[in-house]
Amino acid sequence: MGEGALLIVVGMLVVFAALAILVIAIMIMNRLFPDKGKKAEAPPSPESVVSGLSEREKVAALAVAVVKAMEKQNGDIPQQSAANQVGWSGETSRWAASGREQAMRSRGKAGRQWGRRSD
């Protein structure tokens, strides 16, 4: 039992010593090369971004901008629950239907209560 405890302590000391050496090495590298990690490119101008987009991409970007502006004005925009999601064809979302089906399968026999054992 004593040898196992000694092995655990020595192993933990080796790991923490290696981590300490790694931290010190990173600190030294940051001091030697301070400019490498802090260089940031200027953000591109909106005109240069928009000029390379198709009409559909421009419309999508405008829609996102409108939603973001509405979120800033009104707070969060309420989201519909998954059970009420409707797909492109007007039918219920496959994700919602799959979730309902999974919930029904997890219940087992008809009439069985959640968490109760059958007799």
Biopython code that builds the backbone (N, CA, C, O; Angstrom):
import numpy as np
from Bio.PDB.StructureBuilder import StructureBuilder

atoms = [
    (1, "MET", "N", (0.827, -1.188, 0.000)),
    (1, "MET", "CA", (0.000, 0.000, 0.000)),
    (1, "MET", "C", (0.876, 1.260, 0.000)),
    (1, "MET", "O", (0.566, 2.240, -0.677)),
    (2, "GLY", "N", (1.945, 1.221, 0.747)),
    (2, "GLY", "CA", (2.847, 2.366, 0.826)),
    (2, "GLY", "C", (3.537, 2.642, -0.493)),
    (2, "GLY", "O", (3.744, 3.799, -0.860)),
    (3, "GLU", "N", (3.898, 1.577, -1.216)),
    (3, "GLU", "CA", (4.573, 1.757, -2.501)),
    (3, "GLU", "C", (3.624, 2.385, -3.525)),
    (3, "GLU", "O", (4.045, 3.206, -4.341)),
    (4, "GLY", "N", (2.366, 2.008, -3.485)),
    (4, "GLY", "CA", (1.374, 2.578, -4.394)),
    (4, "GLY", "C", (1.176, 4.067, -4.143)),
    (4, "GLY", "O", (1.102, 4.855, -5.085)),
    (5, "ALA", "N", (1.090, 4.450, -2.877)),
    (5, "ALA", "CA", (0.928, 5.856, -2.527)),
    (5, "ALA", "C", (2.154, 6.652, -2.965)),
    (5, "ALA", "O", (2.027, 7.762, -3.482)),
    (6, "LEU", "N", (3.350, 6.079, -2.755)),
    (6, "LEU", "CA", (4.583, 6.754, -3.168)),
    (6, "LEU", "C", (4.613, 6.924, -4.691)),
    (6, "LEU", "O", (5.023, 7.971, -5.192)),
    (7, "LEU", "N", (4.185, 5.910, -5.414)),
    (7, "LEU", "CA", (4.151, 5.977, -6.871)),
    (7, "LEU", "C", (3.184, 7.067, -7.348)),
    (7, "LEU", "O", (3.489, 7.793, -8.294)),
    (8, "ILE", "N", (2.027, 7.182, -6.700)),
    (8, "ILE", "CA", (1.055, 8.210, -7.052)),
    (8, "ILE", "C", (1.634, 9.603, -6.818)),
    (8, "ILE", "O", (1.516, 10.482, -7.671)),
    (9, "VAL", "N", (2.262, 9.798, -5.652)),
    (9, "VAL", "CA", (2.822, 11.103, -5.316)),
    (9, "VAL", "C", (3.937, 11.480, -6.293)),
    (9, "VAL", "O", (3.978, 12.612, -6.775)),
    (10, "VAL", "N", (4.838, 10.542, -6.588)),
    (10, "VAL", "CA", (5.933, 10.824, -7.519)),
    (10, "VAL", "C", (5.379, 11.118, -8.912)),
    (10, "VAL", "O", (5.852, 12.039, -9.577)),
    (11, "GLY", "N", (4.407, 10.370, -9.353)),
    (11, "GLY", "CA", (3.811, 10.593, -10.666)),
    (11, "GLY", "C", (3.160, 11.964, -10.764)),
    (11, "GLY", "O", (3.310, 12.657, -11.771)),
    (12, "MET", "N", (2.434, 12.357, -9.718)),
    (12, "MET", "CA", (1.795, 13.670, -9.722)),
    (12, "MET", "C", (2.837, 14.780, -9.705)),
    (12, "MET", "O", (2.659, 15.799, -10.372)),
    (13, "LEU", "N", (3.913, 14.604, -8.959)),
    (13, "LEU", "CA", (4.973, 15.608, -8.931)),
    (13, "LEU", "C", (5.628, 15.766, -10.300)),
    (13, "LEU", "O", (5.935, 16.882, -10.719)),
    (14, "VAL", "N", (5.838, 14.671, -10.981)),
    (14, "VAL", "CA", (6.447, 14.734, -12.320)),
    (14, "VAL", "C", (5.523, 15.474, -13.287)),
    (14, "VAL", "O", (5.977, 16.301, -14.078)),
    (15, "VAL", "N", (4.236, 15.176, -13.220)),
    (15, "VAL", "CA", (3.280, 15.837, -14.121)),
    (15, "VAL", "C", (3.231, 17.336, -13.846)),
    (15, "VAL", "O", (3.291, 18.139, -14.777)),
    (16, "PHE", "N", (3.123, 17.718, -12.575)),
    (16, "PHE", "CA", (3.045, 19.142, -12.258)),
    (16, "PHE", "C", (4.356, 19.862, -12.556)),
    (16, "PHE", "O", (4.339, 21.034, -12.935)),
    (17, "ALA", "N", (5.476, 19.192, -12.394)),
    (17, "ALA", "CA", (6.755, 19.801, -12.750)),
    (17, "ALA", "C", (6.830, 20.041, -14.256)),
    (17, "ALA", "O", (7.316, 21.084, -14.695)),
    (18, "ALA", "N", (6.356, 19.087, -15.044)),
    (18, "ALA", "CA", (6.351, 19.252, -16.496)),
    (18, "ALA", "C", (5.429, 20.405, -16.902)),
    (18, "ALA", "O", (5.762, 21.180, -17.798)),
    (19, "LEU", "N", (4.277, 20.518, -16.246)),
    (19, "LEU", "CA", (3.365, 21.621, -16.551)),
    (19, "LEU", "C", (3.975, 22.969, -16.177)),
    (19, "LEU", "O", (3.815, 23.948, -16.905)),
    (20, "ALA", "N", (4.671, 23.021, -15.048)),
    (20, "ALA", "CA", (5.323, 24.258, -14.625)),
    (20, "ALA", "C", (6.408, 24.655, -15.624)),
    (20, "ALA", "O", (6.538, 25.831, -15.964)),
    (21, "ILE", "N", (7.176, 23.692, -16.090)),
    (21, "ILE", "CA", (8.215, 23.975, -17.088)),
    (21, "ILE", "C", (7.575, 24.488, -18.376)),
    (21, "ILE", "O", (8.097, 25.410, -19.001)),
    (22, "LEU", "N", (6.466, 23.906, -18.771)),
    (22, "LEU", "CA", (5.766, 24.350, -19.972)),
    (22, "LEU", "C", (5.261, 25.785, -19.826)),
    (22, "LEU", "O", (5.372, 26.579, -20.759)),
    (23, "VAL", "N", (4.708, 26.118, -18.663)),
    (23, "VAL", "CA", (4.221, 27.478, -18.423)),
    (23, "VAL", "C", (5.372, 28.474, -18.480)),
    (23, "VAL", "O", (5.248, 29.539, -19.084)),
    (24, "ILE", "N", (6.482, 28.128, -17.857)),
    (24, "ILE", "CA", (7.644, 29.012, -17.864)),
    (24, "ILE", "C", (8.173, 29.189, -19.283)),
    (24, "ILE", "O", (8.548, 30.298, -19.666)),
    (25, "ALA", "N", (8.208, 28.116, -20.064)),
    (25, "ALA", "CA", (8.677, 28.206, -21.452)),
    (25, "ALA", "C", (7.769, 29.112, -22.282)),
    (25, "ALA", "O", (8.256, 29.877, -23.115)),
    (26, "ILE", "N", (6.476, 29.036, -22.067)),
    (26, "ILE", "CA", (5.539, 29.887, -22.800)),
    (26, "ILE", "C", (5.731, 31.347, -22.410)),
    (26, "ILE", "O", (5.705, 32.228, -23.270)),
    (27, "MET", "N", (5.921, 31.607, -21.129)),
    (27, "MET", "CA", (6.146, 32.978, -20.681)),
    (27, "MET", "C", (7.424, 33.554, -21.295)),
    (27, "MET", "O", (7.448, 34.713, -21.711)),
    (28, "ILE", "N", (8.483, 32.746, -21.351)),
    (28, "ILE", "CA", (9.740, 33.196, -21.947)),
    (28, "ILE", "C", (9.546, 33.478, -23.437)),
    (28, "ILE", "O", (10.036, 34.487, -23.945)),
    (29, "MET", "N", (8.837, 32.596, -24.136)),
    (29, "MET", "CA", (8.601, 32.791, -25.569)),
    (29, "MET", "C", (7.782, 34.066, -25.823)),
    (29, "MET", "O", (8.036, 34.780, -26.793)),
    (30, "ASN", "N", (6.806, 34.351, -24.957)),
    (30, "ASN", "CA", (6.011, 35.571, -25.108)),
    (30, "ASN", "C", (6.867, 36.815, -24.918)),
    (30, "ASN", "O", (6.645, 37.824, -25.587)),
    (31, "ARG", "N", (7.828, 36.759, -24.029)),
    (31, "ARG", "CA", (8.706, 37.915, -23.810)),
    (31, "ARG", "C", (9.723, 38.073, -24.933)),
    (31, "ARG", "O", (10.084, 39.194, -25.291)),
    (32, "LEU", "N", (10.189, 36.952, -25.494)),
    (32, "LEU", "CA", (11.165, 37.029, -26.580)),
    (32, "LEU", "C", (10.534, 37.489, -27.887)),
    (32, "LEU", "O", (11.149, 38.240, -28.643)),
    (33, "PHE", "N", (9.327, 37.049, -28.153)),
    (33, "PHE", "CA", (8.633, 37.360, -29.411)),
    (33, "PHE", "C", (7.266, 37.975, -29.115)),
    (33, "PHE", "O", (6.246, 37.318, -29.327)),
    (34, "PRO", "N", (7.218, 39.215, -28.632)),
    (34, "PRO", "CA", (5.928, 39.805, -28.228)),
    (34, "PRO", "C", (5.021, 40.160, -29.391)),
    (34, "PRO", "O", (3.803, 40.191, -29.217)),
    (35, "ASP", "N", (5.574, 40.434, -30.595)),
    (35, "ASP", "CA", (4.760, 40.900, -31.711)),
    (35, "ASP", "C", (4.082, 39.782, -32.483)),
    (35, "ASP", "O", (3.109, 40.042, -33.191)),
    (36, "LYS", "N", (4.545, 38.580, -32.378)),
    (36, "LYS", "CA", (4.043, 37.486, -33.216)),
    (36, "LYS", "C", (2.563, 37.201, -32.981)),
    (36, "LYS", "O", (1.812, 37.054, -33.945)),
    (37, "GLY", "N", (2.132, 37.121, -31.742)),
    (37, "GLY", "CA", (0.756, 36.735, -31.451)),
    (37, "GLY", "C", (-0.223, 37.880, -31.462)),
    (37, "GLY", "O", (-1.430, 37.641, -31.462)),
    (38, "LYS", "N", (0.246, 39.129, -31.471)),
    (38, "LYS", "CA", (-0.648, 40.262, -31.325)),
    (38, "LYS", "C", (-0.946, 40.985, -32.625)),
    (38, "LYS", "O", (-1.696, 41.960, -32.622)),
    (39, "LYS", "N", (-0.388, 40.541, -33.721)),
    (39, "LYS", "CA", (-0.665, 41.196, -34.995)),
    (39, "LYS", "C", (-2.066, 40.829, -35.448)),
    (39, "LYS", "O", (-2.443, 39.658, -35.496)),
    (40, "ALA", "N", (-2.818, 41.851, -35.775)),
    (40, "ALA", "CA", (-4.183, 41.624, -36.261)),
    (40, "ALA", "C", (-4.377, 42.434, -37.530)),
    (40, "ALA", "O", (-3.953, 43.586, -37.623)),
    (41, "GLU", "N", (-5.018, 41.822, -38.494)),
    (41, "GLU", "CA", (-5.286, 42.521, -39.739)),
    (41, "GLU", "C", (-6.497, 43.421, -39.550)),
    (41, "GLU", "O", (-7.387, 43.121, -38.755)),
    (42, "ALA", "N", (-6.521, 44.515, -40.280)),
    (42, "ALA", "CA", (-7.673, 45.402, -40.235)),
    (42, "ALA", "C", (-8.856, 44.685, -40.878)),
    (42, "ALA", "O", (-8.681, 43.972, -41.866)),
    (43, "PRO", "N", (-10.050, 44.864, -40.333)),
    (43, "PRO", "CA", (-11.212, 44.203, -40.938)),
    (43, "PRO", "C", (-11.471, 44.758, -42.333)),
    (43, "PRO", "O", (-11.253, 45.943, -42.583)),
    (44, "PRO", "N", (-11.934, 43.906, -43.239)),
    (44, "PRO", "CA", (-12.191, 44.378, -44.607)),
    (44, "PRO", "C", (-13.354, 45.365, -44.628)),
    (44, "PRO", "O", (-14.247, 45.307, -43.782)),
    (45, "SER", "N", (-13.335, 46.257, -45.588)),
    (45, "SER", "CA", (-14.411, 47.244, -45.702)),
    (45, "SER", "C", (-15.673, 46.550, -46.208)),
    (45, "SER", "O", (-15.590, 45.573, -46.952)),
    (46, "PRO", "N", (-16.843, 47.053, -45.807)),
    (46, "PRO", "CA", (-18.100, 46.432, -46.248)),
    (46, "PRO", "C", (-18.255, 46.418, -47.771)),
    (46, "PRO", "O", (-18.835, 45.488, -48.331)),
    (47, "GLU", "N", (-17.739, 47.443, -48.430)),
    (47, "GLU", "CA", (-17.874, 47.503, -49.881)),
    (47, "GLU", "C", (-17.124, 46.361, -50.560)),
    (47, "GLU", "O", (-17.613, 45.786, -51.533)),
    (48, "SER", "N", (-15.934, 46.031, -50.050)),
    (48, "SER", "CA", (-15.163, 44.956, -50.662)),
    (48, "SER", "C", (-15.804, 43.599, -50.420)),
    (48, "SER", "O", (-15.686, 42.697, -51.250)),
    (49, "VAL", "N", (-16.482, 43.447, -49.289)),
    (49, "VAL", "CA", (-17.147, 42.177, -48.989)),
    (49, "VAL", "C", (-18.382, 42.009, -49.860)),
    (49, "VAL", "O", (-18.609, 40.935, -50.418)),
    (50, "VAL", "N", (-19.179, 43.061, -49.979)),
    (50, "VAL", "CA", (-20.439, 42.991, -50.710)),
    (50, "VAL", "C", (-20.206, 42.843, -52.207)),
    (50, "VAL", "O", (-21.011, 42.206, -52.886)),
    (51, "SER", "N", (-19.133, 43.410, -52.740)),
    (51, "SER", "CA", (-18.926, 43.374, -54.186)),
    (51, "SER", "C", (-18.710, 41.954, -54.708)),
    (51, "SER", "O", (-18.985, 41.692, -55.879)),
    (52, "GLY", "N", (-18.229, 41.035, -53.878)),
    (52, "GLY", "CA", (-17.973, 39.678, -54.337)),
    (52, "GLY", "C", (-19.127, 38.724, -54.118)),
    (52, "GLY", "O", (-18.984, 37.533, -54.393)),
    (53, "LEU", "N", (-20.274, 39.198, -53.631)),
    (53, "LEU", "CA", (-21.398, 38.323, -53.320)),
    (53, "LEU", "C", (-22.429, 38.322, -54.439)),
    (53, "LEU", "O", (-22.574, 39.302, -55.171)),
    (54, "SER", "N", (-23.148, 37.197, -54.560)),
    (54, "SER", "CA", (-24.252, 37.123, -55.518)),
    (54, "SER", "C", (-25.476, 37.811, -54.905)),
    (54, "SER", "O", (-25.455, 38.209, -53.740)),
    (55, "GLU", "N", (-26.530, 37.943, -55.694)),
    (55, "GLU", "CA", (-27.742, 38.600, -55.206)),
    (55, "GLU", "C", (-28.359, 37.838, -54.032)),
    (55, "GLU", "O", (-28.811, 38.456, -53.068)),
    (56, "ARG", "N", (-28.382, 36.523, -54.099)),
    (56, "ARG", "CA", (-28.963, 35.713, -53.019)),
    (56, "ARG", "C", (-28.164, 35.878, -51.735)),
    (56, "ARG", "O", (-28.739, 35.965, -50.650)),
    (57, "GLU", "N", (-26.843, 35.921, -51.854)),
    (57, "GLU", "CA", (-26.002, 36.097, -50.675)),
    (57, "GLU", "C", (-26.191, 37.479, -50.066)),
    (57, "GLU", "O", (-26.160, 37.636, -48.846)),
    (58, "LYS", "N", (-26.390, 38.499, -50.933)),
    (58, "LYS", "CA", (-26.640, 39.847, -50.429)),
    (58, "LYS", "C", (-27.954, 39.904, -49.656)),
    (58, "LYS", "O", (-28.033, 40.524, -48.595)),
    (59, "VAL", "N", (-28.994, 39.246, -50.201)),
    (59, "VAL", "CA", (-30.292, 39.226, -49.538)),
    (59, "VAL", "C", (-30.174, 38.507, -48.186)),
    (59, "VAL", "O", (-30.740, 38.960, -47.192)),
    (60, "ALA", "N", (-29.446, 37.398, -48.151)),
    (60, "ALA", "CA", (-29.275, 36.662, -46.899)),
    (60, "ALA", "C", (-28.522, 37.510, -45.879)),
    (60, "ALA", "O", (-28.875, 37.515, -44.699)),
    (61, "ALA", "N", (-27.491, 38.224, -46.318)),
    (61, "ALA", "CA", (-26.726, 39.077, -45.409)),
    (61, "ALA", "C", (-27.590, 40.204, -44.866)),
    (61, "ALA", "O", (-27.496, 40.547, -43.687)),
    (62, "LEU", "N", (-28.429, 40.782, -45.715)),
    (62, "LEU", "CA", (-29.334, 41.833, -45.258)),
    (62, "LEU", "C", (-30.353, 41.297, -44.251)),
    (62, "LEU", "O", (-30.680, 41.976, -43.277)),
    (63, "ALA", "N", (-30.851, 40.091, -44.481)),
    (63, "ALA", "CA", (-31.809, 39.495, -43.552)),
    (63, "ALA", "C", (-31.180, 39.280, -42.183)),
    (63, "ALA", "O", (-31.809, 39.540, -41.157)),
    (64, "VAL", "N", (-29.942, 38.806, -42.167)),
    (64, "VAL", "CA", (-29.245, 38.600, -40.896)),
    (64, "VAL", "C", (-29.040, 39.939, -40.200)),
    (64, "VAL", "O", (-29.208, 40.039, -38.985)),
    (65, "ALA", "N", (-28.679, 40.967, -40.959)),
    (65, "ALA", "CA", (-28.474, 42.291, -40.369)),
    (65, "ALA", "C", (-29.759, 42.834, -39.764)),
    (65, "ALA", "O", (-29.728, 43.441, -38.694)),
    (66, "VAL", "N", (-30.892, 42.624, -40.437)),
    (66, "VAL", "CA", (-32.172, 43.088, -39.910)),
    (66, "VAL", "C", (-32.518, 42.361, -38.628)),
    (66, "VAL", "O", (-32.965, 42.990, -37.668)),
    (67, "VAL", "N", (-32.321, 41.046, -38.586)),
    (67, "VAL", "CA", (-32.622, 40.272, -37.384)),
    (67, "VAL", "C", (-31.733, 40.723, -36.224)),
    (67, "VAL", "O", (-32.214, 40.873, -35.101)),
    (68, "LYS", "N", (-30.454, 40.937, -36.483)),
    (68, "LYS", "CA", (-29.550, 41.399, -35.436)),
    (68, "LYS", "C", (-29.962, 42.770, -34.913)),
    (68, "LYS", "O", (-29.896, 43.020, -33.709)),
    (69, "ALA", "N", (-30.388, 43.662, -35.813)),
    (69, "ALA", "CA", (-30.848, 44.981, -35.394)),
    (69, "ALA", "C", (-32.107, 44.870, -34.544)),
    (69, "ALA", "O", (-32.262, 45.591, -33.559)),
    (70, "MET", "N", (-33.017, 43.953, -34.930)),
    (70, "MET", "CA", (-34.235, 43.752, -34.149)),
    (70, "MET", "C", (-33.918, 43.189, -32.771)),
    (70, "MET", "O", (-34.570, 43.550, -31.791)),
    (71, "GLU", "N", (-32.920, 42.304, -32.684)),
    (71, "GLU", "CA", (-32.526, 41.752, -31.392)),
    (71, "GLU", "C", (-31.990, 42.847, -30.487)),
    (71, "GLU", "O", (-32.256, 42.840, -29.285)),
    (72, "LYS", "N", (-31.239, 43.788, -31.045)),
    (72, "LYS", "CA", (-30.705, 44.890, -30.238)),
    (72, "LYS", "C", (-31.830, 45.787, -29.741)),
    (72, "LYS", "O", (-31.785, 46.258, -28.604)),
    (73, "GLN", "N", (-32.839, 46.030, -30.575)),
    (73, "GLN", "CA", (-33.947, 46.895, -30.190)),
    (73, "GLN", "C", (-34.873, 46.237, -29.181)),
    (73, "GLN", "O", (-35.199, 46.824, -28.150)),
    (74, "ASN", "N", (-35.291, 45.021, -29.481)),
    (74, "ASN", "CA", (-36.353, 44.368, -28.708)),
    (74, "ASN", "C", (-35.852, 43.304, -27.747)),
    (74, "ASN", "O", (-36.665, 42.635, -27.109)),
    (75, "GLY", "N", (-34.572, 43.125, -27.624)),
    (75, "GLY", "CA", (-34.067, 42.011, -26.842)),
    (75, "GLY", "C", (-34.068, 40.771, -27.706)),
    (75, "GLY", "O", (-33.901, 40.865, -28.922)),
    (76, "ASP", "N", (-34.253, 39.621, -27.106)),
    (76, "ASP", "CA", (-34.246, 38.369, -27.858)),
    (76, "ASP", "C", (-35.538, 38.177, -28.622)),
    (76, "ASP", "O", (-36.613, 38.530, -28.137)),
    (77, "ILE", "N", (-35.434, 37.622, -29.805)),
    (77, "ILE", "CA", (-36.597, 37.277, -30.614)),
    (77, "ILE", "C", (-37.072, 35.904, -30.161)),
    (77, "ILE", "O", (-36.267, 34.973, -30.119)),
    (78, "PRO", "N", (-38.356, 35.741, -29.817)),
    (78, "PRO", "CA", (-38.817, 34.436, -29.339)),
    (78, "PRO", "C", (-38.702, 33.373, -30.418)),
    (78, "PRO", "O", (-39.013, 33.619, -31.583)),
    (79, "GLN", "N", (-38.256, 32.200, -30.025)),
    (79, "GLN", "CA", (-38.093, 31.081, -30.956)),
    (79, "GLN", "C", (-39.281, 30.135, -30.811)),
    (79, "GLN", "O", (-39.835, 29.982, -29.722)),
    (80, "GLN", "N", (-39.663, 29.510, -31.905)),
    (80, "GLN", "CA", (-40.727, 28.517, -31.861)),
    (80, "GLN", "C", (-40.186, 27.236, -31.270)),
    (80, "GLN", "O", (-39.003, 26.929, -31.413)),
    (81, "SER", "N", (-41.052, 26.485, -30.604)),
    (81, "SER", "CA", (-40.616, 25.197, -30.074)),
    (81, "SER", "C", (-40.477, 24.210, -31.218)),
    (81, "SER", "O", (-41.069, 24.398, -32.281)),
    (82, "ALA", "N", (-39.697, 23.159, -31.005)),
    (82, "ALA", "CA", (-39.439, 22.173, -32.048)),
    (82, "ALA", "C", (-40.712, 21.442, -32.458)),
    (82, "ALA", "O", (-40.822, 20.986, -33.596)),
    (83, "ALA", "N", (-41.674, 21.324, -31.544)),
    (83, "ALA", "CA", (-42.905, 20.600, -31.852)),
    (83, "ALA", "C", (-43.756, 21.363, -32.862)),
    (83, "ALA", "O", (-44.562, 20.754, -33.566)),
    (84, "ASN", "N", (-43.595, 22.678, -32.947)),
    (84, "ASN", "CA", (-44.407, 23.486, -33.845)),
    (84, "ASN", "C", (-43.687, 23.835, -35.136)),
    (84, "ASN", "O", (-44.222, 24.600, -35.939)),
    (85, "GLN", "N", (-42.515, 23.312, -35.360)),
    (85, "GLN", "CA", (-41.768, 23.629, -36.565)),
    (85, "GLN", "C", (-42.445, 23.012, -37.779)),
    (85, "GLN", "O", (-42.893, 21.866, -37.734)),
    (86, "VAL", "N", (-42.517, 23.773, -38.858)),
    (86, "VAL", "CA", (-43.132, 23.303, -40.088)),
    (86, "VAL", "C", (-42.085, 23.356, -41.182)),
    (86, "VAL", "O", (-41.377, 24.354, -41.320)),
    (87, "GLY", "N", (-41.982, 22.281, -41.969)),
    (87, "GLY", "CA", (-40.999, 22.213, -43.040)),
    (87, "GLY", "C", (-41.437, 23.000, -44.263)),
    (87, "GLY", "O", (-42.474, 23.664, -44.236)),
    (88, "TRP", "N", (-40.653, 22.933, -45.339)),
    (88, "TRP", "CA", (-40.930, 23.668, -46.560)),
    (88, "TRP", "C", (-42.253, 23.239, -47.192)),
    (88, "TRP", "O", (-42.959, 24.054, -47.787)),
    (89, "SER", "N", (-42.580, 21.956, -47.060)),
    (89, "SER", "CA", (-43.795, 21.460, -47.716)),
    (89, "SER", "C", (-45.049, 21.706, -46.894)),
    (89, "SER", "O", (-46.144, 21.351, -47.330)),
    (90, "GLY", "N", (-44.918, 22.307, -45.708)),
    (90, "GLY", "CA", (-46.079, 22.583, -44.875)),
    (90, "GLY", "C", (-46.347, 21.495, -43.856)),
    (90, "GLY", "O", (-47.246, 21.631, -43.026)),
    (91, "GLU", "N", (-45.580, 20.419, -43.906)),
    (91, "GLU", "CA", (-45.780, 19.348, -42.929)),
    (91, "GLU", "C", (-44.882, 19.571, -41.710)),
    (91, "GLU", "O", (-43.963, 20.390, -41.741)),
    (92, "THR", "N", (-45.160, 18.839, -40.655)),
    (92, "THR", "CA", (-44.384, 18.969, -39.421)),
    (92, "THR", "C", (-42.938, 18.586, -39.665)),
    (92, "THR", "O", (-42.649, 17.707, -40.478)),
    (93, "SER", "N", (-42.028, 19.246, -38.961)),
    (93, "SER", "CA", (-40.601, 18.997, -39.097)),
    (93, "SER", "C", (-40.270, 17.539, -38.794)),
    (93, "SER", "O", (-40.859, 16.935, -37.898)),
    (94, "ARG", "N", (-39.327, 16.982, -39.544)),
    (94, "ARG", "CA", (-38.907, 15.591, -39.301)),
    (94, "ARG", "C", (-38.257, 15.454, -37.937)),
    (94, "ARG", "O", (-38.409, 14.423, -37.281)),
    (95, "TRP", "N", (-37.525, 16.492, -37.494)),
    (95, "TRP", "CA", (-36.888, 16.438, -36.175)),
    (95, "TRP", "C", (-37.937, 16.352, -35.077)),
    (95, "TRP", "O", (-37.805, 15.565, -34.140)),
    (96, "ALA", "N", (-38.987, 17.172, -35.197)),
    (96, "ALA", "CA", (-40.044, 17.162, -34.196)),
    (96, "ALA", "C", (-40.766, 15.824, -34.193)),
    (96, "ALA", "O", (-41.048, 15.270, -33.130)),
    (97, "ALA", "N", (-41.067, 15.301, -35.382)),
    (97, "ALA", "CA", (-41.755, 14.015, -35.474)),
    (97, "ALA", "C", (-40.888, 12.893, -34.901)),
    (97, "ALA", "O", (-41.393, 11.998, -34.224)),
    (98, "SER", "N", (-39.595, 12.945, -35.172)),
    (98, "SER", "CA", (-38.684, 11.927, -34.646)),
    (98, "SER", "C", (-38.628, 11.987, -33.125)),
    (98, "SER", "O", (-38.596, 10.949, -32.465)),
    (99, "GLY", "N", (-38.616, 13.195, -32.566)),
    (99, "GLY", "CA", (-38.593, 13.345, -31.109)),
    (99, "GLY", "C", (-39.857, 12.808, -30.464)),
    (99, "GLY", "O", (-39.800, 12.152, -29.423)),
    (100, "ARG", "N", (-41.010, 13.087, -31.086)),
    (100, "ARG", "CA", (-42.264, 12.557, -30.540)),
    (100, "ARG", "C", (-42.286, 11.040, -30.605)),
    (100, "ARG", "O", (-42.711, 10.374, -29.661)),
    (101, "GLU", "N", (-41.823, 10.499, -31.729)),
    (101, "GLU", "CA", (-41.794, 9.041, -31.892)),
    (101, "GLU", "C", (-40.882, 8.396, -30.852)),
    (101, "GLU", "O", (-41.227, 7.365, -30.275)),
    (102, "GLN", "N", (-39.729, 8.998, -30.617)),
    (102, "GLN", "CA", (-38.795, 8.459, -29.621)),
    (102, "GLN", "C", (-39.405, 8.509, -28.222)),
    (102, "GLN", "O", (-39.245, 7.571, -27.441)),
    (103, "ALA", "N", (-40.103, 9.597, -27.905)),
    (103, "ALA", "CA", (-40.745, 9.705, -26.593)),
    (103, "ALA", "C", (-41.828, 8.648, -26.434)),
    (103, "ALA", "O", (-41.966, 8.058, -25.362)),
    (104, "MET", "N", (-42.596, 8.405, -27.489)),
    (104, "MET", "CA", (-43.655, 7.404, -27.403)),
    (104, "MET", "C", (-43.078, 5.999, -27.267)),
    (104, "MET", "O", (-43.618, 5.178, -26.526)),
    (105, "ARG", "N", (-41.991, 5.716, -27.974)),
    (105, "ARG", "CA", (-41.362, 4.392, -27.859)),
    (105, "ARG", "C", (-40.787, 4.152, -26.470)),
    (105, "ARG", "O", (-40.791, 3.022, -25.982)),
    (106, "SER", "N", (-40.297, 5.201, -25.837)),
    (106, "SER", "CA", (-39.669, 5.026, -24.528)),
    (106, "SER", "C", (-40.694, 4.691, -23.450)),
    (106, "SER", "O", (-40.320, 4.222, -22.376)),
    (107, "ARG", "N", (-41.964, 4.920, -23.712)),
    (107, "ARG", "CA", (-42.997, 4.642, -22.720)),
    (107, "ARG", "C", (-43.332, 3.158, -22.618)),
    (107, "ARG", "O", (-43.829, 2.715, -21.583)),
    (108, "GLY", "N", (-43.077, 2.393, -23.648)),
    (108, "GLY", "CA", (-43.377, 0.965, -23.591)),
    (108, "GLY", "C", (-44.820, 0.677, -23.924)),
    (108, "GLY", "O", (-45.376, 1.248, -24.863)),
    (109, "LYS", "N", (-45.439, -0.226, -23.141)),
    (109, "LYS", "CA", (-46.824, -0.621, -23.387)),
    (109, "LYS", "C", (-47.769, 0.551, -23.171)),
    (109, "LYS", "O", (-47.485, 1.460, -22.391)),
    (110, "ALA", "N", (-48.899, 0.515, -23.876)),
    (110, "ALA", "CA", (-49.902, 1.576, -23.736)),
    (110, "ALA", "C", (-50.460, 1.579, -22.327)),
    (110, "ALA", "O", (-50.745, 0.520, -21.769)),
    (111, "GLY", "N", (-50.620, 2.750, -21.751)),
    (111, "GLY", "CA", (-51.190, 2.877, -20.428)),
    (111, "GLY", "C", (-50.162, 2.804, -19.310)),
    (111, "GLY", "O", (-50.503, 3.037, -18.150)),
    (112, "ARG", "N", (-48.941, 2.493, -19.622)),
    (112, "ARG", "CA", (-47.915, 2.370, -18.587)),
    (112, "ARG", "C", (-47.444, 3.763, -18.173)),
    (112, "ARG", "O", (-47.231, 4.622, -19.030)),
    (113, "GLN", "N", (-47.286, 3.988, -16.913)),
    (113, "GLN", "CA", (-46.860, 5.272, -16.390)),
    (113, "GLN", "C", (-45.351, 5.403, -16.440)),
    (113, "GLN", "O", (-44.638, 4.402, -16.379)),
    (114, "TRP", "N", (-44.863, 6.613, -16.549)),
    (114, "TRP", "CA", (-43.427, 6.873, -16.527)),
    (114, "TRP", "C", (-42.877, 6.497, -15.156)),
    (114, "TRP", "O", (-43.432, 6.894, -14.132)),
    (115, "GLY", "N", (-41.803, 5.743, -15.135)),
    (115, "GLY", "CA", (-41.100, 5.432, -13.893)),
    (115, "GLY", "C", (-41.735, 4.339, -13.056)),
    (115, "GLY", "O", (-41.189, 3.985, -12.011)),
    (116, "ARG", "N", (-42.867, 3.790, -13.473)),
    (116, "ARG", "CA", (-43.501, 2.726, -12.700)),
    (116, "ARG", "C", (-43.171, 1.380, -13.312)),
    (116, "ARG", "O", (-43.057, 1.246, -14.531)),
    (117, "ARG", "N", (-43.021, 0.400, -12.464)),
    (117, "ARG", "CA", (-42.785, -0.963, -12.945)),
    (117, "ARG", "C", (-44.110, -1.618, -13.300)),
    (117, "ARG", "O", (-45.138, -1.360, -12.675)),
    (118, "SER", "N", (-44.062, -2.470, -14.317)),
    (118, "SER", "CA", (-45.281, -3.204, -14.657)),
    (118, "SER", "C", (-45.419, -4.394, -13.727)),
    (118, "SER", "O", (-44.418, -4.968, -13.299)),
    (119, "ASP", "N", (-46.648, -4.769, -13.411)),
    (119, "ASP", "CA", (-46.890, -5.894, -12.494)),
    (119, "ASP", "C", (-46.943, -7.208, -13.209)),
    (119, "ASP", "O", (-47.139, -8.247, -12.578)),
]
sb = StructureBuilder()
sb.init_structure("model")
sb.init_model(0)
sb.init_chain("A")
sb.init_seg("    ")
for serial, (resi, resn, name, xyz) in enumerate(atoms, 1):
    if name == "N":
        sb.init_residue(resn, " ", resi, " ")
    sb.init_atom(name, np.array(xyz, "f"), 0.0, 1.0, " ", f" {name:<3s}", serial, name[0])
structure = sb.get_structure()
